[in-house]
Amino acid sequence: MICKKAIKNAVIFTAMLLIVGINSTPLISKAGNSFGVAFSVDGETTFTDTQSKSTSSPVQMLCTDKDIDGSYYYGKVYAYKSGQYYDVSHGYEYYFDVNETHNMLNWVNEEGYTRAAVRCEAYSVDDYHGAWFGGYWYPDI
């Protein structure tokens, strides 16, 4: 009787794991909007790749990975045109660490631009190894 109950519980647990895994797969496979940014020193800035932006909605960014404990970055939205970046954040800046998600206010479309990027500025970067962050960002949500 105890063996039957243990087998039944194991089957139910396995089924639950499969359901959770199947439901979370689409969230992980959005590779078209993935980003990776690397830094060498504290305060260094870098930009994500640019993407077309067609609405006045916020830009969404999710930080899912990093390689150095304690490091973090701040992100703000910039417009991109003719090889130049323009700050369209109106002062809004967002803190990112692993598992942080923000809908970032911006004025890309309102100021007449059609491409967006996120400027990332890193802190608590290891002087020897640097720091790397990865995740996803979406120009129109």
ABEGO torsion letter per residue (X at the ends): XAAAAAAAAAAAAAAAAAAAAAAAAAAAABAAABBBBBBABBGBBBBBBBBBBABABBBBBBBABBABBGBBBBBBBBBBBGGBBBBAAGGBBBBBBBGBBBBBBBAAAAAGBABBBBBBBBBGBBAAAEBBBBEBBBABX
